[in-house]
Amino acid sequence: MIATLLVANRGEIACRVFRTCRELGIATVAVHSDADAGALHVREADAAVRLPGATPAETYLRGDLIVKAALAAGADAVHPGYGFLAENAEFARAVADAGLLWIGPPPAAIEAMASKTRAKQLMGGTALDPARVTEADLPLLVKAAAGGGGRGMRIIRELSCLEAELAAAGAEAASAFGDGEVFLEPYIEQGRHVEVQVLADNYGTVWALGTRDCSLQRRHQKVIEESPAPGLEPALVATLHESAIGAARAVGYRGAGTVEFLVASGNGPAHFLEMNTRLQVEHPVTEAVFGIDLVALQLRVAEGAALPETPPEASGHAVEARLYAEDPSRGWAPQTGVLHALEVSGAASPGLRVDTGYAAGDSIGVHYDPLIAKVIAHAPTRDEAVRRLAHALRRARVHGPVTNRQLLVRSLEHPDFTGAGMGTGAGTGTGTGTGVSRLDTGFYDRNLDALTAPAPGERTAAIAAAIADAARGPGPSVVSRLGGWRNVPSAPQLKVYGDHEVRYRATRDGFDLIDAPGIRVTAAAPGRVSLEVDGVVRHFHVTDHHDGRIHVDSPTGAHCLPVRPRFPDQEERTEPGSLVAPMPGTVVRVGEGLAAGVRVTRGQPLVWLEAMKMEHRIVSPASGTLTALHAVPGRQVEVGALLAVVREDTGS
């Protein structure tokens, strides 16, 4: 029996494993980088061991240090979580060789399946030879052989880009997984990403736990997942289950794993993608539908327990949304900073779950994945689960860095997504397939502009922010109520939030808004304002964390408004053609042959930044002359740092 377990990971997955350990009476050990010294997973563990350094290569990818940490802390088992070393057979062997129990499949099974190239060969497929591909093979997909999560993945639509993209993908894969091997495969447009959760014991029993649809992806990384996959024909589901069980049996699998497929539009043929020999980020939707704890089952299987011959029955539908610190309107740029508030409405109620590695006051840094939390809703039907999740996200208080929260809500309410639940059997993963034609991996390519358009009601939120600020002074009577004002100036006041100028006049009876037809202030306090908008009273919660932005939350949505000075400093203007860092990160390389005076073309990559385990290209905004190049490989830069300047050709 396991007495003490070390989790060789960080963030929400470490916290999630610790939660099950507490329920089972197992002591816990965390490992942490210097950047994570005060992280939530460290605070929740019974003991913690430092891994010197900050980058993944120095810390969470150092299997030798993690094994030493487990032995030093008196652990008798190691759970790898997902990512980092979770699919590293050498690490699994090192854990076992040290006399520790490995919570995962046998190393031989990892070797057979964790390398995507070898897995394809095992399942009867082959990767493409980069030296032999032609225009007829396009589009192509570059993938990392040693890991997933979108790292090391590139779509190739022009052969001229192949060599550069292979190199970039390899560098990104090496940084994320410690292995730079990549391979090529055909890229199927508008396919559905469908997967099967498997669980196997040591005695020949293998469960196939329904299906999951993970088609809504950005940068080949999943954003919204659900179980069961809606609208699949029973025959296709049976084929997927048979293939998944066959893959597990072929390698003598043990523990939890996931077999992934790309299903052509509708109920077309399923193509094997890979087997992930670990727990998946999206495992909570399967847990909700089957009423199980996959981590607890992992631990019991590792201890030698046998699974029942058949899995439990599925019930209802579950949907998960990944809340990221990123800006979808700016190329999904990762964001950093202090997370001032993280409160999800109804998180403690049945049918709603939040998995996170952060709490209010924690900082989101540059070294790791920008995932803040996963929010999961479970209900008897797909429609109810989607509605419950959208409601919880819309009313959540998430203050700090920019997030994808608005995009998540709009995605859940988009007809391409809601329509996927139509047709007979949609709640059970079977049916006619009607309504699923627009649920595919191209969802964000088609709809991103609409999903990231400015949120309606921002003007009203700015008014609420201005009135809340005005209610703070001059005295207690102003804070507590609208009446009883003393010596309040009657001259119009001006406040600017974002692109909105708000003018108002304080009176003995409250506040009169100027140039705001149809809006009237009905109540005001520093943190709460009520406005009547076209005859309907709405309530707004206003929070100032003194970071230059105001957060306004209401039942209809949330807004984060920058506070603007009334008279902008004319000297704070950026030189035309300046390229600045969109996020904090490390310059990994600059374009070959670039220097001041060199001509560049519009869209030409100039600088590559690495942030949160992903590479981001900074391209020339126009054709012209590079007049300055400040980026230096290996140098860390802050957001807004000047990287280069391009003087555009004027044609004169």
FENGI-V778444 format. One record per residue. N is the residue number from 0. RES is the residue in one small letter. PSI is psi in whole degrees, -180 to 180 (999 if undefined). BURIAL is b if it has 24 or more other ideal C-beta (glycine too) atoms within 12 Angstrom, else e. Layout:
{{N:RES:PSI:BURIAL} {N:RES:PSI:BURIAL}}
This chain:
{{0:m:141:e} {1:i:130:b} {2:a:-41:e} {3:t:129:b} {4:l:132:b} {5:l:135:b} {6:v:118:b} {7:a:58:b} {8:n:-169:b} {9:r:-180:b} {10:g:-148:b} {11:e:-33:b} {12:i:-36:b} {13:a:-44:b} {14:c:-38:b} {15:r:-41:b} {16:v:-41:b} {17:f:-37:b} {18:r:-45:b} {19:t:-40:b} {20:c:-42:b} {21:r:-41:e} {22:e:-30:e} {23:l:-3:b} {24:g:28:e} {25:i:130:b} {26:a:153:e} {27:t:148:b} {28:v:131:b} {29:a:152:b} {30:v:152:b} {31:h:146:b} {32:s:173:b} {33:d:-36:e} {34:a:-24:b} {35:d:16:b} {36:a:-34:b} {37:g:18:e} {38:a:161:b} {39:l:-40:b} {40:h:-28:b} {41:v:-42:b} {42:r:-30:e} {43:e:-16:b} {44:a:157:b} {45:d:-28:b} {46:a:159:b} {47:a:147:b} {48:v:132:b} {49:r:139:b} {50:l:107:b} {51:p:134:e} {52:g:-177:e} {53:a:-38:e} {54:t:157:b} {55:p:-39:b} {56:a:-31:b} {57:e:-20:e} {58:t:-85:b} {59:y:-10:b} {60:l:5:b} {61:r:87:b} {62:g:-36:b} {63:d:-41:e} {64:l:-35:b} {65:i:-41:b} {66:v:-43:b} {67:k:-39:b} {68:a:-42:b} {69:a:-43:b} {70:l:-41:b} {71:a:-35:e} {72:a:-4:b} {73:g:21:e} {74:a:151:b} {75:d:4:b} {76:a:155:b} {77:v:127:b} {78:h:127:b} {79:p:-10:b} {80:g:-138:b} {81:y:156:b} {82:g:-173:b} {83:f:-116:b} {84:l:15:b} {85:a:-28:b} {86:e:35:b} {87:n:108:b} {88:a:-36:b} {89:e:-39:e} {90:f:-43:b} {91:a:-41:b} {92:r:-40:e} {93:a:-38:b} {94:v:-49:b} {95:a:-40:b} {96:d:-25:e} {97:a:4:b} {98:g:15:e} {99:l:153:b} {100:l:126:b} {101:w:122:b} {102:i:81:b} {103:g:-176:b} {104:p:165:b} {105:p:147:b} {106:p:-35:b} {107:a:-36:e} {108:a:-38:b} {109:i:-45:b} {110:e:-38:b} {111:a:-34:b} {112:m:-27:b} {113:a:-29:b} {114:s:115:b} {115:k:-32:b} {116:t:-45:b} {117:r:-34:b} {118:a:-41:b} {119:k:-41:b} {120:q:-41:e} {121:l:-36:b} {122:m:11:b} {123:g:12:e} {124:g:172:e} {125:t:152:e} {126:a:160:b} {127:l:148:b} {128:d:117:e} {129:p:-29:e} {130:a:-13:e} {131:r:-3:e} {132:v:150:b} {133:t:178:e} {134:e:-31:e} {135:a:-20:e} {136:d:-12:e} {137:l:151:e} {138:p:158:b} {139:l:159:b} {140:l:125:b} {141:v:132:b} {142:k:151:b} {143:a:137:b} {144:a:-25:b} {145:a:6:b} {146:g:179:b} {147:g:-141:b} {148:g:17:b} {149:g:-10:b} {150:r:136:b} {151:g:19:b} {152:m:137:b} {153:r:141:b} {154:i:130:b} {155:i:119:b} {156:r:-10:e} {157:e:131:e} {158:l:-27:e} {159:s:-20:e} {160:c:-7:e} {161:l:-52:b} {162:e:-46:e} {163:a:-40:b} {164:e:-34:b} {165:l:-42:b} {166:a:-44:b} {167:a:-42:b} {168:a:-40:b} {169:g:-41:b} {170:a:-42:b} {171:e:-41:b} {172:a:-41:b} {173:a:-39:b} {174:s:-38:b} {175:a:-36:b} {176:f:-5:b} {177:g:15:b} {178:d:118:b} {179:g:10:b} {180:e:131:b} {181:v:164:b} {182:f:169:b} {183:l:143:b} {184:e:161:b} {185:p:145:b} {186:y:121:b} {187:i:117:b} {188:e:142:e} {189:q:41:b} {190:g:166:b} {191:r:135:b} {192:h:107:b} {193:v:139:b} {194:e:161:b} {195:v:126:b} {196:q:127:b} {197:v:154:b} {198:l:126:b} {199:a:146:b} {200:d:-170:b} {201:n:2:e} {202:y:19:e} {203:g:-3:e} {204:t:130:b} {205:v:123:b} {206:w:141:b} {207:a:112:b} {208:l:75:b} {209:g:-154:b} {210:t:159:b} {211:r:141:b} {212:d:126:b} {213:c:39:b} {214:s:-28:b} {215:l:103:b} {216:q:150:b} {217:r:137:b} {218:r:35:b} {219:h:19:b} {220:q:135:b} {221:k:144:b} {222:v:-46:b} {223:i:131:b} {224:e:156:b} {225:e:159:b} {226:s:134:b} {227:p:164:b} {228:a:123:b} {229:p:146:b} {230:g:11:b} {231:l:140:b} {232:e:145:b} {233:p:-37:e} {234:a:-38:e} {235:l:-42:b} {236:v:-43:b} {237:a:-41:e} {238:t:-43:b} {239:l:-44:b} {240:h:-44:b} {241:e:-43:e} {242:s:-41:b} {243:a:-45:b} {244:i:-40:b} {245:g:-40:b} {246:a:-42:b} {247:a:-44:b} {248:r:-34:b} {249:a:-27:b} {250:v:11:b} {251:g:48:b} {252:y:152:b} {253:r:136:b} {254:g:-160:b} {255:a:139:b} {256:g:170:b} {257:t:132:b} {258:v:123:b} {259:e:142:b} {260:f:154:b} {261:l:116:b} {262:v:125:b} {263:a:157:b} {264:s:139:e} {265:g:-131:b} {266:n:40:b} {267:g:-178:e} {268:p:151:e} {269:a:131:b} {270:h:128:b} {271:f:130:b} {272:l:-58:b} {273:e:167:b} {274:m:123:b} {275:n:116:b} {276:t:56:b} {277:r:178:b} {278:l:145:b} {279:q:155:b} {280:v:-40:b} {281:e:15:b} {282:h:-26:b} {283:p:-29:b} {284:v:-35:b} {285:t:-41:b} {286:e:-42:b} {287:a:-45:b} {288:v:-36:b} {289:f:-3:b} {290:g:40:e} {291:i:167:b} {292:d:104:b} {293:l:-34:b} {294:v:-43:b} {295:a:-41:b} {296:l:-38:b} {297:q:-46:b} {298:l:-41:b} {299:r:-40:b} {300:v:-43:b} {301:a:-31:b} {302:e:-7:b} {303:g:5:e} {304:a:152:e} {305:a:145:e} {306:l:150:b} {307:p:157:e} {308:e:-34:e} {309:t:147:e} {310:p:166:b} {311:p:163:e} {312:e:146:e} {313:a:151:b} {314:s:120:b} {315:g:-160:b} {316:h:144:b} {317:a:143:b} {318:v:138:b} {319:e:139:b} {320:a:136:b} {321:r:118:b} {322:l:113:b} {323:y:148:b} {324:a:87:b} {325:e:161:b} {326:d:100:b} {327:p:-26:b} {328:s:-9:b} {329:r:50:e} {330:g:30:e} {331:w:31:b} {332:a:126:b} {333:p:150:b} {334:q:151:b} {335:t:168:b} {336:g:-175:b} {337:v:131:e} {338:l:100:b} {339:h:-33:b} {340:a:141:b} {341:l:96:b} {342:e:120:b} {343:v:123:b} {344:s:128:b} {345:g:15:e} {346:a:-27:b} {347:a:-1:e} {348:s:155:e} {349:p:142:e} {350:g:0:b} {351:l:136:b} {352:r:143:b} {353:v:122:b} {354:d:124:b} {355:t:159:b} {356:g:15:b} {357:y:156:b} {358:a:165:b} {359:a:132:e} {360:g:-15:e} {361:d:156:b} {362:s:139:b} {363:i:117:b} {364:g:-170:b} {365:v:-10:b} {366:h:-20:b} {367:y:178:b} {368:d:141:b} {369:p:16:b} {370:l:123:b} {371:i:-48:b} {372:a:162:b} {373:k:131:b} {374:v:127:b} {375:i:132:b} {376:a:140:b} {377:h:136:b} {378:a:168:b} {379:p:-32:e} {380:t:163:b} {381:r:-46:b} {382:d:-42:b} {383:e:-40:e} {384:a:-43:b} {385:v:-44:b} {386:r:-43:b} {387:r:-42:b} {388:l:-45:b} {389:a:-41:b} {390:h:-45:b} {391:a:-42:b} {392:l:-40:b} {393:r:-37:b} {394:r:1:b} {395:a:148:b} {396:r:107:b} {397:v:100:b} {398:h:135:b} {399:g:-132:b} {400:p:157:b} {401:v:140:b} {402:t:176:b} {403:n:18:b} {404:r:-47:b} {405:q:-41:b} {406:l:-39:b} {407:l:-47:b} {408:v:-46:b} {409:r:-35:b} {410:s:-45:b} {411:l:-25:b} {412:e:2:b} {413:h:139:b} {414:p:-30:e} {415:d:-32:b} {416:f:-49:b} {417:t:-31:b} {418:g:-16:b} {419:a:-17:b} {420:g:0:b} {421:m:158:b} {422:g:155:b} {423:t:140:e} {424:g:10:b} {425:a:-29:b} {426:g:-9:b} {427:t:4:b} {428:g:9:b} {429:t:172:b} {430:g:-171:b} {431:t:-16:e} {432:g:0:b} {433:t:143:e} {434:g:2:b} {435:v:0:b} {436:s:-22:b} {437:r:7:b} {438:l:95:b} {439:d:178:b} {440:t:-7:b} {441:g:9:b} {442:f:-50:b} {443:y:-28:b} {444:d:-38:e} {445:r:-37:e} {446:n:3:b} {447:l:-41:b} {448:d:-45:e} {449:a:-37:e} {450:l:-21:b} {451:t:11:b} {452:a:152:e} {453:p:139:e} {454:a:137:b} {455:p:151:e} {456:g:6:b} {457:e:-37:b} {458:r:-44:b} {459:t:-40:b} {460:a:-38:b} {461:a:-39:b} {462:i:-44:b} {463:a:-41:b} {464:a:-43:b} {465:a:-43:b} {466:i:-37:b} {467:a:-40:b} {468:d:-41:b} {469:a:-31:b} {470:a:-8:b} {471:r:-22:e} {472:g:163:e} {473:p:-8:e} {474:g:179:e} {475:p:-35:e} {476:s:-30:e} {477:v:-37:b} {478:v:-39:e} {479:s:-31:e} {480:r:172:e} {481:l:-29:b} {482:g:172:e} {483:g:32:e} {484:w:147:b} {485:r:131:e} {486:n:39:e} {487:v:125:b} {488:p:144:e} {489:s:-4:e} {490:a:146:e} {491:p:142:e} {492:q:152:b} {493:l:132:e} {494:k:146:b} {495:v:124:b} {496:y:118:b} {497:g:-125:b} {498:d:14:e} {499:h:123:b} {500:e:129:e} {501:v:122:b} {502:r:137:b} {503:y:167:b} {504:r:128:b} {505:a:132:b} {506:t:177:e} {507:r:-23:e} {508:d:-1:e} {509:g:-128:b} {510:f:135:b} {511:d:124:b} {512:l:143:b} {513:i:134:e} {514:d:41:e} {515:a:66:b} {516:p:139:e} {517:g:1:e} {518:i:132:b} {519:r:138:b} {520:v:124:b} {521:t:-22:b} {522:a:148:b} {523:a:135:b} {524:a:164:b} {525:p:-34:b} {526:g:-2:b} {527:r:130:b} {528:v:138:b} {529:s:129:b} {530:l:138:b} {531:e:117:e} {532:v:111:b} {533:d:43:e} {534:g:-3:e} {535:v:126:e} {536:v:128:e} {537:r:147:b} {538:h:138:b} {539:f:132:b} {540:h:126:b} {541:v:128:b} {542:t:133:b} {543:d:112:b} {544:h:10:e} {545:h:40:e} {546:d:20:e} {547:g:6:e} {548:r:150:b} {549:i:132:b} {550:h:127:b} {551:v:118:b} {552:d:140:b} {553:s:165:b} {554:p:-20:e} {555:t:-6:b} {556:g:-179:b} {557:a:151:b} {558:h:141:b} {559:c:115:b} {560:l:122:b} {561:p:141:e} {562:v:122:b} {563:r:142:b} {564:p:150:e} {565:r:-33:e} {566:f:95:e} {567:p:145:e} {568:d:115:e} {569:q:-17:e} {570:e:-13:e} {571:e:51:e} {572:r:140:e} {573:t:141:e} {574:e:135:e} {575:p:139:e} {576:g:6:b} {577:s:135:b} {578:l:117:b} {579:v:157:b} {580:a:123:b} {581:p:-8:b} {582:m:160:b} {583:p:145:b} {584:g:-168:b} {585:t:133:b} {586:v:116:b} {587:v:-28:b} {588:r:164:b} {589:v:161:b} {590:g:143:b} {591:e:133:e} {592:g:6:e} {593:l:138:b} {594:a:164:e} {595:a:133:e} {596:g:-11:e} {597:v:140:e} {598:r:141:e} {599:v:162:b} {600:t:157:e} {601:r:130:e} {602:g:-3:e} {603:q:128:b} {604:p:131:b} {605:l:-43:b} {606:v:142:b} {607:w:125:b} {608:l:144:b} {609:e:124:b} {610:a:134:b} {611:m:43:b} {612:k:11:b} {613:m:149:b} {614:e:141:b} {615:h:127:b} {616:r:135:b} {617:i:117:b} {618:v:160:b} {619:s:131:b} {620:p:-14:b} {621:a:167:b} {622:s:135:e} {623:g:-148:b} {624:t:133:b} {625:l:108:b} {626:t:-18:b} {627:a:143:e} {628:l:104:b} {629:h:-15:b} {630:a:135:b} {631:v:126:e} {632:p:135:e} {633:g:-13:e} {634:r:135:e} {635:q:141:b} {636:v:150:b} {637:e:163:e} {638:v:135:b} {639:g:-4:e} {640:a:138:b} {641:l:122:e} {642:l:-40:b} {643:a:165:b} {644:v:130:b} {645:v:124:b} {646:r:117:b} {647:e:142:e} {648:d:131:e} {649:t:-14:e} {650:g:3:e} {651:s:999:e}}
